[in-house]
Amino acid sequence: MEVARWIVSYDISDHRDRTAVAHRLHALGPRLLYSTFEIALREPDLRLLIRRLAGEIRGAASMHGIRTCSRCELTAAGTPIEAGQLVVVAR
């Protein structure tokens, strides 16, 4: 199975859990927005990661992984938020 690029986003109410998830995702790829990262994983590995992270969260939360296609990769523009720049995705 091939490695794919994913946009992973979350909404986590507990500050400690939110910070822990951010650190785990940051180790896998750049932060695009405050609760959104771009990572490269095989689909089974992404599903396992989300399951494990969800199991560690105490409060209300949601997490989503959206696979980017080759067309999306060509139309994305910008710099990750950590560089202090705006990220624009054109259609």
C-alpha positions, 0 to 999 in steps of 0.5 A, spaced: 500 500 500 502 506 498 504 512 502 499 518 501 498 525 503 493 527 508 490 533 511 489 531 519 484 536 523 481 535 530 477 539 535 479 537 542 476 540 548 481 539 553 487 543 553 492 538 555 489 533 550 489 538 544 497 539 546 499 532 546 495 531 539 498 537 536 505 534 538 504 527 535 502 530 529 507 535 528 512 530 529 509 527 522 508 533 518 507 541 518 502 544 521 497 548 516 493 551 521 492 551 529 488 544 529 490 542 522 496 538 519 499 535 513 502 528 514 504 522 509 502 515 511 499 509 509 492 509 510 492 503 515 497 507 519 493 513 519 487 509 521 491 506 527 494 513 529 487 516 529 484 510 533 490 511 538 489 518 539 482 518 540 483 513 545 487 517 549 483 523 549 479 524 555 474 530 553 469 531 547 473 531 541 473 529 533 478 528 528 478 527 521 483 525 516 482 527 508 486 524 503 489 529 498 489 527 491 495 529 486 490 535 483 489 537 490 497 537 491 498 541 485 493 547 487 495 548 494 499 554 495 502 557 501 507 556 507 505 552 514 502 557 519 509 556 523 512 560 518 507 566 520 504 566 513 497 565 510 495 558 507 491 559 500 488 553 497 486 554 490 481 550 486 
